[in-house]
């Protein structure tokens, strides 16, 4: 009787491990699909200049595309913004504090613009670059960083480089 009960316990453990392996395999099927995310910097527009604090605020818009077959959300885009090839600073689009069902949903084939406010500090850049930025004399903008995509089963970080 003792041998039979040991076999039952071993069979149950093997079954649990197999079930966990199946769940892990199924969860990783999303990886290839959500890695296909495409991101493009489409607009950088001066919003406001605060002469008291020596800051300029810009509206930065990224167009995020889902060419894959799996639905996902974007909780985080961390980026460094360049103007005419010169680093202006770092910015971040974040919806990490919003529950997954409340975020923008990227269905297959969806293209959604995500906007963020970028703050340029005069003390962090050359005064000539700051002046060019607030007088709209910067002719090209680019960004590089990392975008985080999240499905029900998987979270992926992907590096990007984009400009206009």
C-alpha positions in Angstrom: 0.0 0.0 0.0 2.9 2.4 0.8 4.4 1.9 -2.7 1.1 2.8 -4.4 0.6 6.0 -2.3 4.2 7.1 -3.2 3.6 6.5 -6.9 0.4 8.6 -6.6 2.4 11.5 -5.0 5.1 11.2 -7.7 2.5 11.2 -10.5 0.8 14.2 -9.0 4.1 16.1 -8.9 5.0 15.2 -12.4 1.5 16.4 -13.5 2.0 19.7 -11.7 5.4 20.3 -13.3 4.0 19.4 -16.7 1.1 21.8 -16.2 3.5 24.6 -15.1 5.7 23.9 -18.2 2.6 24.1 -20.4 1.6 27.5 -18.9 5.2 28.8 -19.4 5.2 27.6 -23.0 1.8 29.2 -23.8 2.9 32.5 -22.2 6.0 32.7 -24.3 4.1 32.3 -27.5 3.3 36.1 -27.3 7.0 37.1 -27.3 7.5 37.0 -31.1 4.2 38.9 -31.7 4.7 41.7 -29.3 8.4 42.2 -30.2 7.1 43.4 -33.6 6.0 46.7 -32.1 7.0 49.7 -34.2 7.6 53.2 -32.8 8.1 56.5 -34.7 8.7 60.0 -33.4 6.2 62.1 -35.3 6.1 65.5 -33.7 7.9 67.8 -31.2 6.1 71.0 -30.6 6.8 73.9 -28.2 4.1 74.1 -25.6 5.2 76.7 -23.1 8.3 78.7 -22.0 8.7 79.4 -18.3 11.1 82.3 -18.0 11.0 82.3 -14.2 12.2 78.7 -13.9 14.2 78.7 -17.2 12.2 75.8 -18.6 10.6 75.0 -21.9 7.9 72.4 -22.3 7.4 70.4 -25.5 4.7 68.1 -26.6 6.4 64.9 -27.9 4.3 62.5 -29.9 5.3 58.9 -30.7 3.2 56.8 -33.2 3.1 53.2 -31.9 2.1 50.5 -34.4 1.1 46.9 -33.8 1.8 44.9 -37.0 1.5 41.5 -35.1 -1.5 39.4 -34.3 -1.5 39.8 -30.4 -3.1 42.6 -28.5 -0.8 44.5 -26.1 -0.5 47.8 -24.1 2.5 50.2 -23.7 3.2 51.0 -20.1 6.5 52.8 -20.6 8.6 54.6 -23.2 11.9 55.9 -21.9 13.8 58.1 -24.4 16.6 60.6 -24.9 15.6 63.5 -27.2 18.0 65.1 -29.6 17.6 68.4 -31.5 19.8 68.8 -34.6 21.9 65.9 -33.3 22.5 67.5 -29.9 21.2 65.8 -26.7 18.4 67.9 -25.2 17.7 65.5 -22.3 15.7 62.5 -21.2 12.0 62.0 -21.1 9.5 59.3 -20.2 5.9 58.3 -21.2 4.5 56.2 -18.5 1.2 54.6 -17.7 2.7 52.1 -15.2 0.4 53.3 -12.5 -2.7 52.6 -14.5 -4.1 49.1 -14.5 -3.6 47.2 -17.8 -7.4 47.4 -18.8 -7.2 51.2 -18.5 -4.3 51.7 -20.9 -4.4 52.3 -24.6 -5.0 48.9 -26.2 -3.1 48.1 -29.4 -5.2 45.6 -31.3 -3.7 43.9 -34.4 -3.0 46.5 -37.0 -3.6 49.5 -34.7 -1.6 52.7 -34.9 -2.0 55.0 -31.8 -0.2 58.3 -31.1 1.1 58.5 -27.6 1.8 62.1 -26.3 4.2 63.1 -23.6 5.4 66.4 -22.1 9.2 66.9 -22.3 10.8 69.5 -20.1 13.9 71.2 -21.3 16.0 72.8 -18.5 18.1 75.8 -19.6 20.7 74.8 -17.0 21.1 71.3 -18.6 22.0 72.4 -22.1 24.0 75.0 -24.0 22.3 78.4 -23.8 22.5 78.6 -27.6 20.7 75.3 -28.1 18.1 76.4 -25.5 17.5 79.6 -27.4 17.2 77.7 -30.7 14.7 75.3 -29.1 12.4 78.1 -27.7 12.5 80.0 -31.0 11.6 76.9 -33.1 15.0 77.0 -35.0 15.7 73.3 -34.5 15.2 71.6 -37.9 15.3 68.0 -36.9 14.5 65.9 -33.9 15.3 62.4 -33.0 14.8 60.0 -30.1 16.4 56.8 -28.9 15.4 54.7 -26.0 13.3 51.7 -24.9 9.7 50.8 -25.3 8.0 48.3 -23.0 5.1 46.3 -24.4 2.9 44.1 -22.3 0.4 41.4 -23.1 -1.6 39.3 -20.7 1.2 36.8 -20.4 4.4 38.7 -21.3 6.4 41.9 -20.9 9.0 42.9 -23.4 11.5 45.8 -23.6 12.7 46.8 -27.1 15.3 49.4 -28.0 14.4 52.0 -30.7 15.9 54.9 -32.6 13.7 57.2 -34.6 13.6 60.8 -35.9 12.1 63.2 -38.3 
